[in-house]
Amino acid sequence: MSASTITLTEEPKAAQVFAFPQRPQDRLRIALHKLDEALRAQARATSDFRSAMGELKSKVGGMQDGMMAYRDALDRTATEIDRAVKKAKELQETAQRMVPQG
């Protein structure tokens, strides 16, 4: 077996050591502080989520209104097309009657 070598290109960084509170009261105080921070962050996230949902509801409502207006416009156009086709057929029948049969 051959021995492998590790070449370091950078100086290793010194590790940061954080002091761990020794007294239970200090650990509890820090834990409660972290919990309070987490609850505030959760409350902000919940508020942002509700705001986004309200905005989405508004956008969907606007989209529904637009789709209804589009559908109404298509219905009116279809009615006008039916009317135009009917008039074209009437004109065609009139033109055929006017052509001499002979």
DADA-V276047 format. One record per run of one state. SS is the DSSP state (a for helix, b for strand, c for the rest). FROM is the first residue (numbers start at 1). TO is the last residue. Records with the same first field share a line. If there is no record, write none. Layout:
BEGIN
SS=FROM-TO  FROM-TO
END
This chain:
BEGIN
c=1-23  99-102
a=24-98
END
